[in-house]
Amino acid sequence: MQEYLNHFLGNLDIVNSREVCKFLEVSCLSFLPEYGPKLKEDNVSVGHLPKIQKDRKKRCCSCGLFNCCKSNWQKVWVVLKPGFLALLEDPFDPKLLDVIIFDALPHMDISGEGQISLAKEIKERNPLHFGFQVSSGGRTIKLRTRSSSKVKDWVTAINAARQPPEGWCYPHRFGSFAPPRGLLEDGSMVQWFVDGQAAFKAIASSIEEAKSEIFITGWWLCPELYLRRPFQHHGSSRLDALLEARAKQGVQIYILLYKEVALALKINSLYSKQRLLNIHENVKVLRYPDHFSSGVYLWSHHEKIVIVDNQVCYIGGLDLCFGRYDSPEHKVADSPPVMWPGKDYYNPRESEPNSWEDTMKDELDRAKYPRMPWHDVQCALYGPPCRDVARHFVQRWNYAKRNKALNEQAIPLLMPHHHMVIPHYKGRSKEINDEAEGKQYHDKDVDIGKPVLTSRTSCQDVPLLLPQELEPRELSSSDLRMTDLDINHSDRVSKKSFNQPLLNRKAKLDSSHQDLPMRSFVDNLSSLEPSSIRRFDSSKDDRNHIDKKWWEMQERGNQVASVLDVGQVGPRATCRCQVVRSVGQWSAGTTQIEGSIHNAYFSLIEKAEHFVYIENQFFISGLSGDDTIKNRVLEALYRRILRAEREKKRFKAIIIIPLLPGFQGGIDDGGAASVRAIMHWQYRTICRGSNSILQNLFDVIGPKAHDYISFYGLRAHGKLYDGGPLVTSQIYVHSKLMIVDDRITLIGSANINDRSLLGSRDSEIAVVIEDKEVVNSKMDGRPWEAGKFSLSLRLSLWAEHLGLHPGEVSHIMDPIDDSTFKNIWMATAKTNTMIYQDVFGCVPNDLIHSRYEFKPTLGLHFASSAVVSETYSPFRAQFRQSFAHLRDKIGHTTIDLGVAQGKLEAYQDGDLKSTDPMDRLQLVRGHLVSFPLDFMCQEDLRPYFSESEYYTSPQVFH
């Protein structure tokens, strides 16, 4: 009989028929594998839902009488699944009336065993009523059953469901809602993409292969965006066309847009919504938040997510909008239009379009203004991490649905997909050989706590995963909260010349061997089998075979056979990864504010052994004791550098940010107060005043501070058209990336500022990626086992920034050795900076200290930066007069003086000689330039009382 039933129930077509469901007292959700195993189901009465219209007379409550009261209590079918509780009108109809998605709630009742209770029995005034309540995700609903025994059954079942392997009801490492994935072979894979060309092409391919559903959310979305270029040859790859083709095939498409404050932003999400809704009835669109009802005006939904069939998702810094498509060449011109049509030829420093309706009409004059090149990084997640991101999307979608479209039948509630994972902590007693696993991180006092399996869970078919406790020591020795960090330190006390680049020089290998700390930040070392750790030669990839699914068969781009084969698309690598986020009550409906991205940044920097490499759109952070800036990324860097100085070990923090904020207006324009305000907060973080990291490091270690931490930007140049003027523009650094020791990478949507990191402000998503596949590399002149994912990404980024040819990539394997960092990285930045200053005299630069000191001169040498005190000029000088002078001399220039003169004039041996500026620009390698630390150092860049930004909360800017 058992064999027969197993065979019978194995046929999903039979199991999901009405007759079988009715006989077995189950619903159409019971055996759908994507939602997990069947737990408990039954008819239950609820009182919080609108009246369900039925033709037949029904009982109004569980007392057994007809119409005994005039309440809203009515019977529904309740389905308990791992991770959520679903309410259906009919057990044979999958349409949801409501869904409770289990989420961490630290304030919930705790039973005698010290475990969180999702459900608890409640006492009713009427002795004929038997009720219980379920609380999660900021919501509490009350339910009634026919007897007290059924109440106990439900409460027991729901509280038992809080412990699936995912452990959704507990904060995991970094305080995240999601557990680390890939500790065993569970199919977790990651792939990186550099710049929009590669990322958009991969996203288009995934959308074209969609079979079931697509989730999209972003800060800005343009339906007319071409995901492949040249656009004339790829009309079918326009975003609205791609979505329409899939919607006509029955794919359900859910798009969640950020509803902006129209007076502050010109992204016109209402236009995007209307265009998307006109595509097909299978396209569902929500905009959130509703500012008036929610009271949220300052914060935004900033995630950038595309999820296809819960199998592959894309996260990072790229919105599906204009201005983001770019290639490693970062061209500044496109005339006539080939790559960037209409308003996609985008430069927010010059002008922001007032209307997006006529998208093919140019906003900028291509003969006068360059586009602003865009640098970004995106990654694709496959397997369980993808479903974690999808769960986050479902939480946000359902919360927006309840607040914006509660009674709209066309906008459905969603259920998160379930992925059963073998418990990460199974087999704890197994000893792992140190030679195979590598040495553990030396910082023992920041180890993550190891949970213990109880005897009750060990006897089940699939053992339950107990949550690990988030130890305060992971982040600081003081009080840890998920909202922010209160980190104090008491150990504060009151440039060398560049060598010429030696691209052919090879760093000598030390005979000593350094093992990869495979434990790094995973929760339990003993859960890792020796076979799960594979060694890779840098020229060979012999990954184990995995089952081929549709999403693995899609176009992979340039799969690299070696980490030295740099490009735009990385290898698809098996990794340990954990999804982290910034959310709160307003953004996702969670009772608990989650700032796990912030916690991850702090912890990863604190544990870094040799270097951290950061690319970010902003760099605004605070040291302990800073009451204005709350995030403590800066404090982590400060502590790590002081530790390196105490231990006399080499350590580098290399940070790339935009040269200027990407907002409209020249430095002295009346409407550019936002630009100056952001500059103020960034310089306050970096080098100006008592809250800056360089000032504090100088107080302790003096000029050696520049040996530990340095800042850079990116710049490009070209001609606007054949025979046209020579122009330059900053490359806008929009990536949100950190690479630690070539072994761990953090990629996401979060900027380094309070808006993105505190959790109570902008909503964000990111992923921490820890390599499992290793390659032979070098670090500080010694052999080093680097991670395949992290190293290949850094090498590709550096090769692009430095303009290296394929044969030269091996010379940057060691990121902190002098042969790489001083002779190549710093020398390239210095040379490029000097050339751009000679040719263009463009801003920002270190020669301008105030608005009245603007002196456009040629042939000046780069001046090294020094920390200055926070003193400002009280004068509002006539900065723009100098701009006008240069415009008259050249005939035209950009808002940042980005147009070169026809000839460069310089004195040589007492004679005035003219040279072609292109001759100088031929010496530029790549795009790397030094960040101008002395720019406007004598000016107070904060808004004046006569500017509207003066009356805006400063939190908007940081």
Secondary structure, DSSP 4 states (H G I P E B T S, - for coil): -HHHHHHHHT-HHHHTSHHHHHHHT--TTTT-GGG----EEEEEEESSSPPPP-SS---SSTTS-SS-S-S--EEEEEEEETTEEEEESSTT---EEEEEE----TTS-B-TTS-B-SEEEE--SSTT-EEEEEEETTEEEEEEESSHHHHHHHHHHHHHTT-STT-TTS--GGG-SS--B-SSSS--EEEEEESHHHHHHHHHHHHHT-SSEEEEEES---TT-BSSSSGGG-GGGBHHHHHHHHHHTT-EEEEEEE---TTT----HHHHHHHHHTT-TTEEEEEE--HHHH---S--B---EEEETTTEEEEES--SSTT----TT--S--SS-SSS-GGGS--TTT---S--SSTTS-SS-TTT-----EE-EEEEEESHHHHHHHHHHHHHHHHHHHHH-TT-TTS------------TTS-TT----HHHH-PPPS-GGGPPPPP---HHHHTSSSPPPPPPP--GGGT-SS-B-SS-B----------PPPPPP-TT--PPPPSS-----SSTT-S-GGGS-GGG-EEE-TT---PPP----HHHHS---S--SSTTS-SSB---EEEEEEEEEEE-HHHH--SS-EEHHHHHHHHHHHH-SSEEEEE-S-B----TT-SS----HHHHHHHHHHHHHHHT---EEEEE--SS-SSSS-TT-TT-HHHHHHHHHHHHHHTBSTTSHHHHHHHHHGGGHHHHEEEEEEEEEEESSTT--EEEEE-EE---EEEETTTEEEEES--BSHHHHSSSSSBEEEEEEEESEEEEEEETTEEEEEEHHHHHHHHHHHHHHHT--GGGGGGGSSSSSHHHIIIIIIHHHHHHHHHHHHHT--SS-TT--STT-----SSPPPPPP--B-S--B-----HHHHHHHHHHHHS---TT--B--SSEEEEETTEEEEE-HHHHHTT--SSEEE--TTTTTTB--SPPTTSGGGGS-GGGT-
